Amino acid sequence: MFAVVKISGKQYKVEEKQILEVDKIEGNEGDIVKIKEVLLLVNDKGDVKIGKPFVENSLVEAEILEQKRGPKIIVFKYRPKKGYHKKQGHRSWITKILIKKIK
């Protein structure tokens, strides 16, 4: 069984007992998060339910394992022959989750 869910504006294909890193979700480590925005649901028999836009009466439960910072991204702006250059770094927050149940 798997599902396609929308988390923080992005779509992820998830299965039970899968560990996933997504953009920051509010909560502490050990909290259970209920994701109601399920776009597609496929069970073990192969039956497919497609949402318009979301599948009704479906839910994905996930546990927050860790809140951490992502890798550093370097932003470098440069204009040739003008003597202009600007270097910035950026690290976004990432939440590591474990998919518990797909209902």
C-alpha positions as CSV (number, residue, x, y, z in Angstrom):
1,M,0.0,0.0,0.0
2,F,1.3,3.5,-0.8
3,A,0.0,7.0,-1.1
4,V,0.9,10.3,-2.6
5,V,0.6,13.1,-0.1
6,K,1.1,16.9,-0.1
7,I,3.5,18.2,2.6
8,S,4.6,21.8,2.7
9,G,3.6,22.4,-0.9
10,K,5.5,19.3,-2.3
11,Q,4.3,15.9,-3.3
12,Y,5.8,12.7,-1.9
13,K,5.1,9.0,-2.5
14,V,5.0,7.3,0.9
15,E,4.7,3.8,2.2
16,E,4.4,2.5,5.8
17,K,7.6,2.3,7.8
18,Q,9.4,4.7,5.4
19,I,11.7,7.5,6.7
20,L,11.4,10.7,4.8
21,E,13.0,14.2,5.1
22,V,10.6,17.1,4.3
23,D,10.6,20.8,4.8
24,K,9.9,21.9,8.3
25,I,6.8,20.7,10.0
26,E,5.8,22.3,13.3
27,G,6.1,19.9,16.3
28,N,8.6,18.3,18.6
29,E,10.5,15.0,18.4
30,G,8.2,12.1,19.1
31,D,5.0,14.0,18.1
32,I,2.5,12.3,15.8
33,V,1.5,14.4,12.8
34,K,-1.7,13.6,10.8
35,I,-1.5,14.4,7.1
36,K,-4.9,14.9,5.6
37,E,-3.9,16.0,2.2
38,V,-3.8,12.6,0.4
39,L,-3.8,13.0,-3.4
40,L,-3.7,9.3,-4.4
41,L,-4.2,6.0,-2.5
42,V,-3.3,2.5,-3.8
43,N,-4.0,-0.5,-1.6
44,D,-2.4,-4.0,-1.7
45,K,-5.0,-5.4,-4.2
46,G,-4.2,-2.7,-6.7
47,D,-7.3,-0.6,-6.2
48,V,-6.6,3.1,-7.0
49,K,-8.4,6.0,-5.4
50,I,-7.7,9.4,-6.9
51,G,-8.7,12.6,-5.0
52,K,-10.4,15.6,-6.4
53,P,-8.2,17.3,-5.1
54,F,-7.9,15.0,-2.0
55,V,-9.1,11.5,-1.2
56,E,-12.0,11.6,1.3
57,N,-11.8,9.8,4.6
58,S,-8.0,9.1,4.2
59,L,-5.2,9.9,6.6
60,V,-1.5,9.3,6.9
61,E,0.0,9.3,10.4
62,A,3.7,10.1,10.8
63,E,6.0,10.5,13.7
64,I,8.6,13.3,13.9
65,L,12.0,11.7,14.5
66,E,14.3,14.8,14.2
67,Q,14.3,18.5,13.6
68,K,17.6,19.6,12.0
69,R,19.2,22.0,9.6
70,G,19.8,21.0,5.9
71,P,23.0,21.3,4.0
72,K,24.5,24.7,3.3
73,I,23.6,26.2,-0.1
74,I,26.0,28.9,-1.5
75,V,24.4,31.8,-3.4
76,F,27.0,33.7,-5.4
77,K,26.1,36.7,-7.6
78,Y,28.7,38.1,-10.0
79,R,28.7,40.7,-12.8
80,P,31.7,40.4,-15.1
81,K,34.0,43.5,-15.6
82,K,32.0,45.5,-13.0
83,G,33.8,44.4,-9.8
84,Y,30.5,43.2,-8.3
85,H,30.3,40.0,-6.4
86,K,28.2,38.9,-3.5
87,K,28.4,35.6,-1.6
88,Q,25.7,34.4,0.8
89,G,25.0,31.1,2.5
90,H,21.6,29.5,3.4
91,R,20.5,26.5,5.5
92,S,16.8,25.6,5.7
93,W,15.1,23.6,8.5
94,I,14.3,19.9,7.7
95,T,12.0,17.5,9.5
96,K,12.8,13.8,9.5
97,I,9.6,11.7,9.7
98,L,8.6,8.1,10.0
99,I,5.4,7.0,8.2
100,K,3.4,5.0,10.7
101,K,0.0,4.2,9.1
102,I,-1.9,4.9,5.9
103,K,-5.6,4.8,6.6
